[in-house]
Amino acid sequence: MLITIRMESSLSTAQVSSGEAFTASVAGPLTIDGNTLIERGTPVRGRVESAQPPADRPGLSPDPGYVRLTLNTMTVDGRAIVLQTSSLFARGTFQTSGSSGNLGSHVWASAFRVEKGRRLTFRLTAPVMLADPNSIANRQYPSLPNE
C-alpha cells in the first residue's frame, strides 16, 4: 500500500542531519474498497535517515546533495501507530547559469530543499497495526492484523 503525505515544513540539506524528525500529514484518505481507513490530514512523523548538502568537487561534477526519508508514526484518534516504510531518496539538481555569460558554469540556487506542502509518496513495508478492534479495516478485512 502507498501513503502520500504533505510536508508540514521544509527540509534543507544544509540544515538537517541523520536522525532528525519531520512532520507531515496524510495528503488524501487511505481507502480499501471504498472504505476510508485513514482520513486526509492525519498527522504523520518521519525521520531523516541520511542527508548530504551540495558540495563542490574540484575537477569533478558538483555533488548536488541528497536526503533520504522514512515515515515512523501516524496519529489516529490520539494514538501513535507505528509505520514501517521504504525510504524515499531525493537528489538535488544543479542548473547552468545563463546570467553570468559563462555557459560552462554551474550554480546552486541554494541547498537542496524539500519544500513545505510538497507531496511525497512512501510504500508501507509492514502491516499497520490498528489499535481499535472495531475499526472498519479490522471488521471487513480480517487479513489485516489486530492488536
OpenMM code with the backbone's topology and positions (N, CA, C; nanometers):
from openmm import Vec3, app, unit

residues = "MET LEU ILE THR ILE ARG MET GLU SER SER LEU SER THR ALA GLN VAL SER SER GLY GLU ALA PHE THR ALA SER VAL ALA GLY PRO LEU THR ILE ASP GLY ASN THR LEU ILE GLU ARG GLY THR PRO VAL ARG GLY ARG VAL GLU SER ALA GLN PRO PRO ALA ASP ARG PRO GLY LEU SER PRO ASP PRO GLY TYR VAL ARG LEU THR LEU ASN THR MET THR VAL ASP GLY ARG ALA ILE VAL LEU GLN THR SER SER LEU PHE ALA ARG GLY THR PHE GLN THR SER GLY SER SER GLY ASN LEU GLY SER HIS VAL TRP ALA SER ALA PHE ARG VAL GLU LYS GLY ARG ARG LEU THR PHE ARG LEU THR ALA PRO VAL MET LEU ALA ASP PRO ASN SER ILE ALA ASN ARG GLN TYR PRO SER LEU PRO ASN GLU".split()
positions = [
    Vec3(0.0841, -0.1168, 0.0000),
    Vec3(0.0000, 0.0000, 0.0000),
    Vec3(0.0889, 0.1236, 0.0000),
    Vec3(0.0460, 0.2256, -0.0721),
    Vec3(0.1183, 0.3526, -0.0784),
    Vec3(0.0513, 0.4546, 0.0123),
    Vec3(0.1322, 0.5418, 0.0710),
    Vec3(0.0812, 0.6509, 0.1530),
    Vec3(0.1476, 0.7799, 0.1050),
    Vec3(0.0642, 0.8755, 0.0664),
    Vec3(0.1141, 1.0054, 0.0211),
    Vec3(0.0940, 1.1057, 0.1329),
    Vec3(0.2018, 1.1775, 0.1623),
    Vec3(0.1983, 1.2756, 0.2707),
    Vec3(0.2244, 1.4145, 0.2134),
    Vec3(0.1912, 1.5152, 0.2925),
    Vec3(0.2200, 1.6548, 0.2584),
    Vec3(0.3098, 1.7088, 0.3697),
    Vec3(0.4248, 1.7622, 0.3313),
    Vec3(0.5211, 1.8141, 0.4286),
    Vec3(0.4624, 1.9334, 0.5042),
    Vec3(0.4802, 1.9358, 0.6359),
    Vec3(0.4329, 2.0460, 0.7200),
    Vec3(0.5365, 2.1576, 0.7306),
    Vec3(0.6617, 2.1276, 0.7008),
    Vec3(0.7681, 2.2281, 0.6991),
    Vec3(0.8710, 2.1859, 0.5950),
    Vec3(0.9586, 2.2788, 0.5605),
    Vec3(1.0622, 2.2493, 0.4613),
    Vec3(1.1811, 2.1804, 0.5277),
    Vec3(1.2507, 2.0996, 0.4494),
    Vec3(1.3760, 2.0390, 0.4926),
    Vec3(1.4848, 2.0860, 0.3977),
    Vec3(1.5955, 2.1316, 0.4501),
    Vec3(1.7082, 2.1745, 0.3682),
    Vec3(1.8282, 2.0877, 0.4018),
    Vec3(1.8976, 2.0396, 0.2998),
    Vec3(2.0147, 1.9558, 0.3254),
    Vec3(2.1247, 2.0337, 0.3956),
    Vec3(2.1199, 2.1665, 0.3905),
    Vec3(2.2187, 2.2477, 0.4614),
    Vec3(2.1908, 2.2530, 0.6112),
    Vec3(2.0687, 2.2136, 0.6542),
    Vec3(2.0323, 2.2298, 0.7945),
    Vec3(1.9896, 2.1014, 0.8646),
    Vec3(1.9620, 1.9942, 0.7923),
    Vec3(1.9182, 1.8709, 0.8575),
    Vec3(2.0321, 1.7706, 0.8642),
    Vec3(2.0186, 1.6776, 0.9555),
    Vec3(2.1167, 1.5708, 0.9654),
    Vec3(2.0443, 1.4398, 0.9965),
    Vec3(2.1152, 1.3319, 0.9814),
    Vec3(2.0581, 1.1994, 1.0066),
    Vec3(1.9969, 1.1928, 1.1454),
    Vec3(1.8801, 1.1302, 1.1545),
    Vec3(1.8136, 1.1094, 1.2813),
    Vec3(1.7120, 1.2160, 1.3178),
    Vec3(1.7128, 1.3283, 1.2491),
    Vec3(1.6167, 1.4340, 1.2800),
    Vec3(1.4765, 1.3945, 1.2371),
    Vec3(1.3777, 1.4427, 1.3125),
    Vec3(1.2372, 1.4144, 1.2831),
    Vec3(1.1803, 1.5240, 1.1939),
    Vec3(1.0755, 1.4889, 1.1199),
    Vec3(0.9991, 1.5874, 1.0448),
    Vec3(0.8515, 1.5538, 1.0594),
    Vec3(0.7659, 1.6529, 1.0362),
    Vec3(0.6222, 1.6314, 1.0474),
    Vec3(0.5561, 1.6505, 0.9125),
    Vec3(0.4457, 1.5790, 0.8963),
    Vec3(0.3690, 1.5835, 0.7721),
    Vec3(0.2259, 1.5440, 0.8049),
    Vec3(0.1422, 1.5416, 0.7037),
    Vec3(0.0054, 1.4928, 0.7206),
    Vec3(-0.0309, 1.4095, 0.5984),
    Vec3(-0.1266, 1.3209, 0.6162),
    Vec3(-0.1714, 1.2368, 0.5059),
    Vec3(-0.2389, 1.3274, 0.4025),
    Vec3(-0.1936, 1.3180, 0.2774),
    Vec3(-0.2402, 1.4083, 0.1713),
    Vec3(-0.3806, 1.3761, 0.1222),
    Vec3(-0.4215, 1.2523, 0.1314),
    Vec3(-0.5545, 1.2116, 0.0875),
    Vec3(-0.5969, 1.0889, 0.1652),
    Vec3(-0.7235, 1.0622, 0.1754),
    Vec3(-0.7679, 0.9474, 0.2563),
    Vec3(-0.7130, 0.8157, 0.2010),
    Vec3(-0.6831, 0.7240, 0.2921),
    Vec3(-0.6425, 0.5894, 0.2525),
    Vec3(-0.7675, 0.5033, 0.2571),
    Vec3(-0.8003, 0.4434, 0.1440),
    Vec3(-0.9233, 0.3647, 0.1354),
    Vec3(-0.8955, 0.2260, 0.0796),
    Vec3(-0.9809, 0.1327, 0.1176),
    Vec3(-0.9829, -0.0017, 0.0594),
    Vec3(-1.1278, -0.0305, 0.0256),
    Vec3(-1.1524, -0.0618, -0.0995),
    Vec3(-1.2874, -0.0924, -0.1477),
    Vec3(-1.3889, 0.0138, -0.1060),
    Vec3(-1.3498, 0.1396, -0.1136),
    Vec3(-1.4393, 0.2497, -0.0821),
    Vec3(-1.4527, 0.2823, 0.0654),
    Vec3(-1.3926, 0.2027, 0.1527),
    Vec3(-1.3965, 0.2283, 0.2970),
    Vec3(-1.2734, 0.3086, 0.3373),
    Vec3(-1.2943, 0.4218, 0.4021),
    Vec3(-1.1840, 0.5063, 0.4457),
    Vec3(-1.1215, 0.4479, 0.5716),
    Vec3(-0.9923, 0.4169, 0.5635),
    Vec3(-0.9194, 0.3646, 0.6789),
    Vec3(-0.8491, 0.4763, 0.7547),
    Vec3(-0.7913, 0.5707, 0.6807),
    Vec3(-0.7176, 0.6824, 0.7389),
    Vec3(-0.7646, 0.8095, 0.6697),
    Vec3(-0.8035, 0.9093, 0.7481),
    Vec3(-0.8547, 1.0356, 0.6944),
    Vec3(-0.7431, 1.1259, 0.6426),
    Vec3(-0.7758, 1.2073, 0.5452),
    Vec3(-0.6864, 1.3122, 0.4975),
    Vec3(-0.6554, 1.4047, 0.6147),
    Vec3(-0.5306, 1.4504, 0.6250),
    Vec3(-0.4900, 1.5400, 0.7320),
    Vec3(-0.4388, 1.4704, 0.8568),
    Vec3(-0.4448, 1.3375, 0.8601),
    Vec3(-0.3941, 1.2632, 0.9751),
    Vec3(-0.2454, 1.2945, 0.9941),
    Vec3(-0.2035, 1.3325, 1.1167),
    Vec3(-0.0628, 1.3669, 1.1409),
    Vec3(0.0302, 1.2465, 1.1242),
    Vec3(0.1458, 1.2743, 1.0647),
    Vec3(0.2480, 1.1725, 1.0408),
    Vec3(0.3832, 1.2296, 1.0842),
    Vec3(0.4664, 1.1433, 1.1418),
    Vec3(0.6040, 1.1825, 1.1743),
    Vec3(0.6984, 1.0935, 1.0975),
    Vec3(0.8074, 1.1528, 1.0548),
    Vec3(0.9083, 1.0783, 0.9824),
    Vec3(1.0462, 1.1091, 1.0363),
    Vec3(1.1443, 1.0498, 0.9712),
    Vec3(1.2827, 1.0642, 1.0159),
    Vec3(1.3734, 1.0813, 0.8950),
    Vec3(1.4727, 1.1667, 0.9112),
    Vec3(1.5773, 1.1826, 0.8102),
    Vec3(1.6765, 1.0685, 0.8331),
    Vec3(1.6797, 0.9754, 0.7412),
    Vec3(1.7724, 0.8619, 0.7536),
    Vec3(1.9146, 0.9051, 0.7210),
    Vec3(1.9296, 0.9904, 0.6204),
    Vec3(2.0606, 1.0452, 0.5856),
    Vec3(2.0403, 1.1702, 0.5019),
    Vec3(2.1401, 1.2593, 0.5063),
    Vec3(2.1353, 1.3834, 0.4291),
    Vec3(2.2773, 1.4265, 0.3974),
    Vec3(2.2939, 1.4819, 0.2797),
    Vec3(2.4244, 1.5342, 0.2381),
    Vec3(2.4002, 1.6656, 0.1657),
    Vec3(2.4646, 1.7743, 0.2108),
    Vec3(2.4466, 1.9019, 0.1414),
    Vec3(2.5213, 1.9017, 0.0084),
    Vec3(2.4855, 1.9943, -0.0812),
    Vec3(2.5595, 2.0059, -0.2070),
    Vec3(2.7072, 2.0330, -0.1785),
    Vec3(2.7935, 1.9809, -0.2637),
    Vec3(2.9373, 2.0005, -0.2431),
    Vec3(3.0058, 2.0255, -0.3764),
    Vec3(3.0943, 2.1218, -0.3756),
    Vec3(3.1764, 2.1482, -0.4928),
    Vec3(3.2915, 2.0480, -0.4910),
    Vec3(3.3184, 1.9838, -0.6041),
    Vec3(3.4258, 1.8863, -0.6130),
    Vec3(3.5184, 1.9297, -0.7258),
    Vec3(3.6295, 1.9967, -0.6953),
    Vec3(3.7199, 2.0459, -0.7996),
    Vec3(3.7604, 1.9351, -0.8960),
    Vec3(3.7454, 1.9635, -1.0237),
    Vec3(3.7814, 1.8678, -1.1273),
    Vec3(3.6736, 1.7656, -1.1583),
    Vec3(3.5669, 1.7624, -1.0791),
    Vec3(3.4564, 1.6688, -1.0995),
    Vec3(3.3254, 1.7460, -1.1081),
    Vec3(3.2219, 1.6789, -1.1506),
    Vec3(3.0894, 1.7410, -1.1472),
    Vec3(3.0529, 1.7687, -1.0021),
    Vec3(2.9833, 1.8800, -0.9759),
    Vec3(2.9428, 1.9065, -0.8377),
    Vec3(2.8481, 1.7983, -0.7870),
    Vec3(2.8554, 1.7723, -0.6570),
    Vec3(2.7642, 1.6776, -0.5939),
    Vec3(2.6396, 1.7555, -0.5538),
    Vec3(2.5213, 1.7206, -0.6079),
    Vec3(2.4015, 1.8004, -0.5809),
    Vec3(2.3425, 1.7814, -0.4415),
    Vec3(2.3922, 1.6869, -0.3636),
    Vec3(2.3367, 1.6622, -0.2314),
    Vec3(2.2137, 1.5736, -0.2395),
    Vec3(2.1730, 1.5204, -0.1252),
    Vec3(2.0563, 1.4324, -0.1223),
    Vec3(1.9968, 1.4291, 0.0170),
    Vec3(1.8790, 1.3732, 0.0251),
    Vec3(1.8124, 1.3456, 0.1524),
    Vec3(1.7394, 1.2122, 0.1371),
    Vec3(1.7425, 1.1297, 0.2418),
    Vec3(1.6709, 1.0014, 0.2426),
    Vec3(1.5793, 1.0016, 0.3637),
    Vec3(1.4488, 0.9815, 0.3402),
    Vec3(1.3465, 0.9940, 0.4442),
    Vec3(1.2671, 0.8655, 0.4597),
    Vec3(1.2165, 0.8407, 0.5810),
    Vec3(1.1203, 0.7336, 0.6055),
    Vec3(1.0109, 0.7887, 0.6974),
    Vec3(0.8985, 0.7179, 0.7027),
    Vec3(0.7909, 0.7530, 0.7955),
    Vec3(0.7979, 0.6588, 0.9151),
    Vec3(0.7664, 0.7128, 1.0364),
    Vec3(0.7742, 0.6332, 1.1590),
    Vec3(0.6391, 0.6079, 1.2227),
    Vec3(0.5585, 0.7158, 1.2371),
    Vec3(0.4309, 0.7013, 1.3072),
    Vec3(0.3222, 0.7864, 1.2427),
    Vec3(0.2005, 0.7450, 1.2698),
    Vec3(0.0807, 0.8175, 1.2284),
    Vec3(-0.0064, 0.8268, 1.3535),
    Vec3(-0.0673, 0.9437, 1.3765),
    Vec3(-0.1505, 0.9597, 1.4954),
    Vec3(-0.2973, 0.9496, 1.4566),
    Vec3(-0.3634, 0.8440, 1.5046),
    Vec3(-0.5043, 0.8190, 1.4753),
    Vec3(-0.5793, 0.8146, 1.6083),
    Vec3(-0.6817, 0.8981, 1.6210),
    Vec3(-0.7606, 0.9055, 1.7444),
    Vec3(-0.6721, 0.9226, 1.8680),
    Vec3(-0.5684, 1.0070, 1.8560),
    Vec3(-0.4802, 1.0355, 1.9681),
    Vec3(-0.3771, 0.9290, 1.9987),
    Vec3(-0.3739, 0.8230, 1.9206),
    Vec3(-0.2798, 0.7136, 1.9438),
    Vec3(-0.1781, 0.7068, 1.8321),
    Vec3(-0.0514, 0.6891, 1.8696),
    Vec3(0.0556, 0.6756, 1.7710),
    Vec3(0.0553, 0.5329, 1.7166),
    Vec3(0.0488, 0.5212, 1.5856),
    Vec3(0.0527, 0.3914, 1.5187),
    Vec3(0.1863, 0.3831, 1.4456),
    Vec3(0.2603, 0.2771, 1.4732),
    Vec3(0.3921, 0.2596, 1.4141),
    Vec3(0.3789, 0.2277, 1.2658),
    Vec3(0.4625, 0.2953, 1.1860),
    Vec3(0.4693, 0.2707, 1.0421),
    Vec3(0.6085, 0.2215, 1.0062),
    Vec3(0.6139, 0.1316, 0.9110),
    Vec3(0.7405, 0.0915, 0.8501),
    Vec3(0.7249, 0.1155, 0.7009),
    Vec3(0.8115, 0.2021, 0.6468),
    Vec3(0.8023, 0.2362, 0.5050),
    Vec3(0.9372, 0.2200, 0.4370),
    Vec3(0.9311, 0.2104, 0.3056),
    Vec3(1.0538, 0.2178, 0.2282),
    Vec3(1.1076, 0.3596, 0.2433),
    Vec3(1.2351, 0.3766, 0.2155),
    Vec3(1.2905, 0.5118, 0.2236),
    Vec3(1.2691, 0.5825, 0.0902),
    Vec3(1.2557, 0.7129, 0.1009),
    Vec3(1.2404, 0.7969, -0.0166),
    Vec3(1.3722, 0.8722, -0.0322),
    Vec3(1.4344, 0.8577, -0.1474),
    Vec3(1.5646, 0.9187, -0.1744),
    Vec3(1.5445, 1.0286, -0.2771),
    Vec3(1.5850, 1.1491, -0.2417),
    Vec3(1.5738, 1.2619, -0.3354),
    Vec3(1.7099, 1.3285, -0.3476),
    Vec3(1.7538, 1.3454, -0.4718),
    Vec3(1.8822, 1.4083, -0.5000),
    Vec3(1.8570, 1.5471, -0.5559),
    Vec3(1.9410, 1.6397, -0.5170),
    Vec3(1.9317, 1.7756, -0.5690),
    Vec3(1.9752, 1.7820, -0.7146),
    Vec3(1.9562, 1.8969, -0.7749),
    Vec3(1.9987, 1.9193, -0.9126),
    Vec3(2.0761, 2.0491, -0.9194),
    Vec3(2.1533, 2.0656, -1.0248),
    Vec3(2.2204, 2.1923, -1.0442),
    Vec3(2.1769, 2.2487, -1.1775),
    Vec3(2.1911, 2.3799, -1.1922),
    Vec3(2.1469, 2.4483, -1.3125),
    Vec3(2.2646, 2.5188, -1.3768),
    Vec3(2.2598, 2.5315, -1.5092),
    Vec3(2.3587, 2.6111, -1.5790),
    Vec3(2.3181, 2.7565, -1.5669),
    Vec3(2.4109, 2.8388, -1.5265),
    Vec3(2.3821, 2.9806, -1.5096),
    Vec3(2.3813, 3.0487, -1.6446),
    Vec3(2.2707, 3.1153, -1.6791),
    Vec3(2.2621, 3.1875, -1.8057),
    Vec3(2.2950, 3.3344, -1.7902),
    Vec3(2.3012, 3.3862, -1.6674),
    Vec3(2.3208, 3.5292, -1.6473),
    Vec3(2.4665, 3.5695, -1.6381),
    Vec3(2.5573, 3.4757, -1.6120),
    Vec3(2.6961, 3.5124, -1.5920),
    Vec3(2.7726, 3.5283, -1.7232),
    Vec3(2.7157, 3.4795, -1.8326),
    Vec3(2.7858, 3.4860, -1.9600),
    Vec3(2.8811, 3.3696, -1.9783),
    Vec3(2.9104, 3.2967, -1.8760),
    Vec3(2.9968, 3.1803, -1.8843),
    Vec3(2.9077, 3.0579, -1.8969),
    Vec3(2.8938, 3.0064, -2.0189),
    Vec3(2.7977, 2.8987, -2.0448),
    Vec3(2.8350, 2.7686, -1.9750),
    Vec3(2.9597, 2.7532, -1.9354),
    Vec3(3.0005, 2.6283, -1.8728),
    Vec3(2.9886, 2.6277, -1.7224),
    Vec3(2.9499, 2.7365, -1.6603),
    Vec3(2.9457, 2.7392, -1.5144),
    Vec3(2.8134, 2.6839, -1.4633),
    Vec3(2.8220, 2.6171, -1.3513),
    Vec3(2.7029, 2.5627, -1.2852),
    Vec3(2.6886, 2.6320, -1.1513),
    Vec3(2.5660, 2.6600, -1.1127),
    Vec3(2.5431, 2.7257, -0.9845),
    Vec3(2.4350, 2.6516, -0.9070),
    Vec3(2.4429, 2.6621, -0.7781),
    Vec3(2.3403, 2.6086, -0.6906),
    Vec3(2.2473, 2.7217, -0.6565),
    Vec3(2.1189, 2.7028, -0.6738),
    Vec3(2.0224, 2.8051, -0.6344),
    Vec3(2.0283, 2.8200, -0.4821),
    Vec3(2.0378, 2.7129, -0.4109),
    Vec3(2.0534, 2.7078, -0.2650),
    Vec3(2.0753, 2.5619, -0.2320),
    Vec3(2.0901, 2.5307, -0.1059),
    Vec3(2.0991, 2.3906, -0.0675),
    Vec3(1.9704, 2.3217, -0.1097),
    Vec3(1.9792, 2.1947, -0.1362),
    Vec3(1.8630, 2.1176, -0.1785),
    Vec3(1.7573, 2.1216, -0.0699),
    Vec3(1.6314, 2.1490, -0.1088),
    Vec3(1.5212, 2.1608, -0.0136),
    Vec3(1.4031, 2.0740, -0.0559),
    Vec3(1.3378, 2.0166, 0.0433),
    Vec3(1.2071, 1.9549, 0.0245),
    Vec3(1.1106, 2.0563, 0.0844),
    Vec3(1.0354, 2.1234, -0.0002),
    Vec3(0.9546, 2.2381, 0.0410),
    Vec3(0.8305, 2.1997, 0.1214),
    Vec3(0.7905, 2.2901, 0.2106),
    Vec3(0.6650, 2.2766, 0.2840),
    Vec3(0.5514, 2.2629, 0.1829),
    Vec3(0.4596, 2.1708, 0.2087),
    Vec3(0.3470, 2.1487, 0.1190),
    Vec3(0.3740, 2.0459, 0.0102),
    Vec3(0.4998, 2.0082, -0.0089),
    Vec3(0.5314, 1.9098, -0.1125),
    Vec3(0.4743, 1.7740, -0.0750),
    Vec3(0.4215, 1.7064, -0.1750),
    Vec3(0.3677, 1.5719, -0.1553),
    Vec3(0.4762, 1.4699, -0.1837),
    Vec3(0.4858, 1.3718, -0.0958),
    Vec3(0.5818, 1.2628, -0.1108),
    Vec3(0.5071, 1.1318, -0.0896),
    Vec3(0.5413, 1.0304, -0.1662),
    Vec3(0.4732, 0.9017, -0.1557),
    Vec3(0.5701, 0.7945, -0.1079),
    Vec3(0.5286, 0.7216, -0.0050),
    Vec3(0.6067, 0.6137, 0.0539),
    Vec3(0.5298, 0.4833, 0.0380),
    Vec3(0.6015, 0.3733, 0.0361),
    Vec3(0.5403, 0.2400, 0.0319),
    Vec3(0.5492, 0.1784, 0.1711),
    Vec3(0.4338, 0.1336, 0.2242),
    Vec3(0.4343, 0.0618, 0.3516),
    Vec3(0.5028, -0.0725, 0.3305),
    Vec3(0.5955, -0.1085, 0.4195),
    Vec3(0.6684, -0.2343, 0.4054),
    Vec3(0.6263, -0.3379, 0.5096),
    Vec3(0.5355, -0.2998, 0.5995),
    Vec3(0.4829, -0.3924, 0.7012),
    Vec3(0.3377, -0.3558, 0.7265),
    Vec3(0.2566, -0.4517, 0.7705),
    Vec3(0.1161, -0.4207, 0.8011),
    Vec3(0.1065, -0.3139, 0.9090),
    Vec3(0.0036, -0.2330, 0.9002),
    Vec3(-0.0229, -0.1306, 1.0013),
    Vec3(-0.1094, -0.1946, 1.1087),
    Vec3(-0.0658, -0.1823, 1.2328),
    Vec3(-0.1398, -0.2396, 1.3454),
    Vec3(-0.2439, -0.1388, 1.3908),
    Vec3(-0.3701, -0.1723, 1.3739),
    Vec3(-0.4785, -0.0829, 1.4139),
    Vec3(-0.5162, -0.1104, 1.5584),
    Vec3(-0.5241, -0.0037, 1.6380),
    Vec3(-0.5493, -0.0178, 1.7809),
    Vec3(-0.6953, -0.0468, 1.8122),
    Vec3(-0.7859, -0.0041, 1.7261),
    Vec3(-0.9292, -0.0165, 1.7531),
    Vec3(-0.9830, -0.1465, 1.6940),
    Vec3(-1.0239, -0.2429, 1.7766),
    Vec3(-1.0751, -0.3690, 1.7229),
    Vec3(-1.2050, -0.3512, 1.6451),
    Vec3(-1.2736, -0.2374, 1.6611),
    Vec3(-1.3969, -0.2109, 1.5868),
    Vec3(-1.3727, -0.1331, 1.4589),
    Vec3(-1.2485, -0.1128, 1.4234),
    Vec3(-1.2137, -0.0402, 1.3021),
    Vec3(-1.2758, -0.1079, 1.1799),
    Vec3(-1.3131, -0.0281, 1.0831),
    Vec3(-1.3674, -0.0825, 0.9574),
    Vec3(-1.2697, -0.1835, 0.8982),
    Vec3(-1.1413, -0.1497, 0.9026),
    Vec3(-1.0413, -0.2392, 0.8440),
    Vec3(-1.0399, -0.3738, 0.9148),
    Vec3(-1.0488, -0.3725, 1.0455),
    Vec3(-1.0466, -0.4985, 1.1199),
    Vec3(-1.1736, -0.5793, 1.1004),
    Vec3(-1.2883, -0.5133, 1.0908),
    Vec3(-1.4148, -0.5852, 1.0734),
    Vec3(-1.4261, -0.6466, 0.9352),
    Vec3(-1.3925, -0.5685, 0.8327),
    Vec3(-1.4191, -0.6145, 0.6971),
    Vec3(-1.2998, -0.6811, 0.6301),
    Vec3(-1.1823, -0.6649, 0.6858),
    Vec3(-1.0629, -0.7213, 0.6241),
    Vec3(-0.9833, -0.7972, 0.7297),
    Vec3(-1.0313, -0.9166, 0.7679),
    Vec3(-0.9692, -0.9900, 0.8763),
    Vec3(-0.8235, -1.0251, 0.8496),
    Vec3(-0.7770, -1.0125, 0.7258),
    Vec3(-0.6372, -1.0444, 0.6980),
    Vec3(-0.5450, -0.9346, 0.7527),
    Vec3(-0.6004, -0.8153, 0.7854),
    Vec3(-0.5187, -0.7124, 0.8496),
    Vec3(-0.5056, -0.7485, 0.9967),
    Vec3(-0.3853, -0.7384, 1.0527),
    Vec3(-0.3641, -0.7826, 1.1917),
    Vec3(-0.4314, -0.6893, 1.2916),
    Vec3(-0.4815, -0.7489, 1.3991),
    Vec3(-0.5379, -0.6741, 1.5124),
    Vec3(-0.4353, -0.6711, 1.6229),
    Vec3(-0.4474, -0.5710, 1.7105),
    Vec3(-0.3603, -0.5680, 1.8277),
    Vec3(-0.4158, -0.6601, 1.9337),
] * unit.nanometer
topology = app.Topology()
chain = topology.addChain("A")
for resn in residues:
    res = topology.addResidue(resn, chain)
    for name in ("N", "CA", "C"):
        topology.addAtom(name, app.Element.getBySymbol(name[0]), res)
